[in-house]
Amino acid sequence: MRSLLLLFVSAGVSFAQLQGVVDIHTHGDPDSAPRSIDVLDLARLGKDAGMRALVLKNHYAPTVQIAYLVAKLVPGIEIFGAIALDRAVGGVNPEAVIQGAAIHGKKLKIVWMPTFDSENEVHFLKQNRPFASVARNGKLLPETIEVLNVIKKENLVLATGHSSGPENLLLVREAKKLGIAHMVVTHPLRSSTHMTLPDMQEAAKMGAYIELCGNAVLPSNPEDGRIPVEQYVKTIRALGPEHIILSSDLGQKVNPVHTEGWKQFLDILRKAGISNADLDVMAKKNPADLLGLK
């Protein structure tokens, strides 16, 4: 399996393009959703392509323990875990974050606010099911603030998940007030999030990075989830590359594996007028700074 994967990747990816790339948003098996690759093979591919670090994400289970094991099996690339505060971990549950941070190896790096189970996403999709809330009546809930305090104490990264634009600003404002050093706004251009440029500029001024994911501009991605690359370019020009992080958000069966997807993503942005120097800032320097890599 490994040799076949390496043959596929070496045929399609210029490793020089990926040297030093830090991907803060990757999906892989084992997962309850269909995935294109498992996290062990993903780490091997990333290492062989010269990538610097990967953060493993799962919407319904912490990835801290598996990140510890993958890191031992694949030296030469930094591997980190994360937790998404969806209903499977109790929603916005401070104890889940406390325990994830305490697991041997200290691999917990990113705490995503609710994603697929977020109140915003459930309402946007007009689903009739339980959800996890971060705020009510324009104010963050006590458990949300408690989670933010754990993030501050453990020096973790706050990611806003699939929250709404106004919720994102509430989260970033409170995080800044508490002194959280590492923040990223997730999926700001998705229809369900719908952050305006002034919203994103406000978040960036408070120290949050704005995340633009590669899968949303790939031709293989379903059309209803696709974002025109012109919107990415407009956002990069308006905010400046120093405030942007590029990630893949790959692992879906319909899309290429992460290394091939990264090549396509960078080529799409380059052809749209983004310079190699700016791509390096957004794909290498900024995410490394977010994760505290020296």
C-alpha positions in Angstrom: 0.0 0.0 0.0 2.7 2.4 1.0 4.7 1.8 -2.3 1.6 2.4 -4.4 0.8 5.6 -2.6 4.3 6.9 -3.0 4.3 6.0 -6.7 1.0 7.9 -7.1 2.3 11.0 -5.3 5.7 11.1 -6.9 4.0 11.1 -10.3 1.7 14.0 -9.5 3.3 16.3 -6.9 6.4 18.5 -7.1 7.9 17.9 -3.7 9.7 21.3 -3.8 6.3 23.0 -3.7 5.4 21.3 -0.4 8.8 21.7 1.4 8.0 23.2 4.8 4.2 23.3 4.4 2.3 23.1 7.7 -1.3 21.8 7.3 -3.4 22.6 10.3 -6.6 20.9 9.0 -6.4 17.3 7.8 -8.8 14.4 7.8 -8.0 10.7 7.7 -9.0 7.3 8.9 -9.9 5.9 11.3 -13.0 8.0 11.1 -16.8 7.5 11.1 -16.9 9.4 7.7 -15.5 7.9 4.5 -11.8 9.0 4.1 -9.3 8.7 1.2 -6.4 7.7 3.3 -5.5 6.8 6.9 -3.5 9.1 9.1 -0.4 6.8 9.2 -0.1 6.8 5.4 -0.9 10.6 5.4 2.0 11.2 7.7 4.3 9.2 5.5 3.2 11.0 2.4 3.6 14.4 4.1 7.1 13.5 5.4 8.2 12.2 1.9 6.9 15.4 0.3 8.9 17.5 2.8 6.0 18.9 4.7 6.8 20.2 8.2 3.7 19.4 10.3 0.2 18.1 10.2 -2.7 18.5 12.6 -5.1 15.6 12.5 -8.8 16.5 12.8 -11.9 14.4 13.5 -15.3 15.9 14.0 -16.4 13.3 16.5 -13.4 12.0 18.3 -10.2 13.5 19.8 -7.1 12.7 17.7 -4.6 13.3 20.6 -3.8 9.6 21.2 -3.5 8.7 17.5 -1.3 11.7 16.9 1.1 10.4 19.6 1.3 7.0 18.0 1.7 8.3 14.4 4.5 10.7 15.6 6.4 7.7 17.0 6.0 5.7 13.8 6.8 8.5 11.4 9.7 10.6 12.7 10.8 13.6 10.7 7.4 15.4 10.5 5.5 17.1 13.4 2.2 15.4 14.1 -0.4 17.0 16.4 -3.9 16.2 17.6 -7.0 18.2 18.1 -10.5 18.1 19.4 -13.8 19.3 17.9 -16.4 20.2 20.5 -19.3 18.4 18.9 -21.9 16.3 20.7 -19.8 13.1 20.7 -17.4 14.7 23.2 -20.2 16.4 25.2 -20.4 19.5 23.1 -18.7 22.6 24.6 -17.2 20.5 27.3 -14.2 21.9 29.3 -13.4 18.6 30.8 -12.9 17.0 27.4 -10.3 19.7 26.6 -8.6 19.4 30.1 -8.2 15.6 29.6 -7.0 15.9 26.0 -4.4 18.4 27.1 -3.3 16.0 29.9 -2.7 13.0 27.8 0.9 11.8 27.7 2.9 13.3 24.9 1.2 16.7 25.0 -0.1 16.4 21.4 -3.3 18.4 21.8 -2.8 21.6 19.7 -6.1 22.9 18.3 -9.5 23.1 20.0 -12.3 23.6 17.4 -15.6 25.0 18.6 -18.5 22.8 17.4 -18.4 22.0 13.7 -21.1 19.7 12.2 -23.1 19.9 15.5 -22.8 23.6 15.8 -26.1 25.5 16.4 -25.2 27.7 13.4 -24.7 24.8 11.0 -27.8 22.8 12.2 -30.0 25.9 11.8 -28.4 26.8 8.4 -29.1 23.3 7.0 -32.6 23.4 8.6 -32.0 20.2 10.4 -34.3 19.0 13.2 -31.8 17.6 15.7 -29.8 18.5 18.8 -26.9 20.9 18.5 -24.0 22.4 20.6 -24.2 26.1 21.3 -21.4 28.6 22.0 -23.6 31.6 22.7 -27.1 32.8 23.4 -28.6 36.2 23.0 -25.3 37.7 21.7 -23.3 36.5 24.7 -20.9 33.5 25.1 -22.2 30.8 27.3 -20.4 30.1 30.6 -19.1 26.7 29.3 -17.7 28.5 26.3 -15.8 30.9 28.5 -14.6 28.0 30.6 -13.2 26.3 27.5 -11.5 29.5 26.5 -9.8 29.6 29.9 -8.5 26.1 29.5 -7.2 27.0 26.0 -5.4 30.0 27.6 -4.0 27.9 30.5 -2.7 25.1 28.2 -1.5 27.5 25.5 -3.6 25.8 22.8 -5.0 27.1 19.6 -8.6 28.3 19.4 -10.4 27.5 16.2 -13.9 28.9 15.7 -15.3 25.8 14.0 -18.6 26.1 12.1 -19.8 29.1 14.2 -21.6 32.0 12.6 -19.8 35.2 11.7 -21.1 37.1 14.7 -20.2 34.1 17.0 -16.7 34.1 15.5 -16.2 37.7 16.5 -17.6 37.0 20.0 -15.1 34.2 20.4 -12.1 36.1 19.1 -12.9 39.2 21.3 -13.2 37.1 24.4 -10.1 35.1 23.5 -8.1 38.3 23.1 -9.4 39.7 26.4 -8.3 36.5 28.1 -4.8 36.7 26.5 -5.1 33.6 24.2 -2.2 33.9 21.8 -3.2 31.6 19.0 -6.5 31.9 17.2 -7.8 30.9 13.8 -11.2 31.7 12.1 -12.4 28.6 10.4 -14.3 28.6 7.0 -15.1 32.4 7.0 -16.3 32.3 3.4 -18.6 29.3 3.7 -22.3 30.2 3.1 -23.2 29.1 6.7 -20.5 31.3 8.2 -20.7 34.3 5.9 -18.1 36.6 7.3 -17.8 40.0 5.6 -14.5 41.5 4.8 -14.9 44.0 7.6 -15.7 41.1 10.0 -12.5 39.3 8.9 -10.4 42.4 9.1 -11.7 43.0 12.7 -10.8 39.4 13.7 -7.4 39.8 12.1 -6.7 43.1 13.9 -7.4 41.2 17.2 -4.7 38.6 16.3 -6.7 35.8 14.7 -5.6 34.2 11.5 -8.2 33.7 8.7 -8.2 30.2 7.4 -8.7 29.4 3.7 -9.1 25.7 2.9 -7.9 24.1 -0.3 -10.6 21.6 -0.8 -13.2 24.4 -1.4 -11.5 25.5 -4.6 -10.6 22.2 -6.1 -12.5 21.1 -9.2 -13.1 17.7 -7.6 -15.0 19.2 -4.7 -18.8 19.1 -5.0 -20.1 22.2 -6.7 -22.4 23.2 -3.8 -19.4 23.4 -1.5 -17.1 25.1 -3.9 -15.9 28.7 -3.4 -14.6 30.7 -6.4 -10.9 31.3 -6.2 -11.6 35.0 -6.8 -13.1 35.2 -3.4 -9.9 33.8 -1.9 -7.8 36.3 -3.9 -10.0 39.2 -2.8 -9.7 38.1 0.8 -5.9 37.7 0.6 -5.6 41.2 -1.0 -7.9 42.9 1.5 -6.3 41.4 4.7 -2.8 40.8 3.5 -1.1 37.4 3.5 0.3 38.0 7.0 -3.2 37.4 8.3 -4.1 34.3 6.3 -3.5 30.6 6.8 -3.8 28.1 4.0 -4.8 24.6 4.9 -6.1 21.6 3.0 -9.2 20.3 4.9 -8.7 17.2 2.7 -9.4 13.6 3.3 -12.7 13.3 1.5 -13.1 10.4 -0.9 -14.1 12.7 -3.8 -10.9 14.7 -3.5 -7.2 13.9 -4.1 -5.0 12.9 -1.2 -3.5 15.8 0.7 -0.2 16.1 -1.1 -1.8 16.1 -4.6 -4.5 18.4 -3.3 -2.0 20.8 -1.9 -0.2 21.0 -5.3 -3.5 21.7 -7.1 -4.4 24.3 -4.4 -1.1 26.2 -4.7 -1.2 26.0 -8.5 -4.8 27.5 -8.6 -3.8 30.4 -6.3 -0.5 31.0 -8.3 -2.4 31.1 -11.6 -4.9 33.6 -9.9 -2.0 36.0 -9.3 -0.7 35.0 -5.8 3.0 35.1 -5.6 5.2 32.3 -4.4 6.5 34.5 -1.6 2.9 35.1 -0.4 2.1 31.4 -0.7 5.1 30.6 1.5 3.9 33.1 4.2 0.4 31.6 4.2 1.2 27.9 3.9 4.4 27.8 5.9 5.3 30.7 8.1 1.8 31.6 9.5 0.7 28.1 10.4 4.1 27.4 12.0 3.6 30.5 14.1 0.1 29.5 15.0 1.3 26.1 16.3 4.3 27.6 18.1 6.9 25.8 15.9 10.4 27.3 16.2 
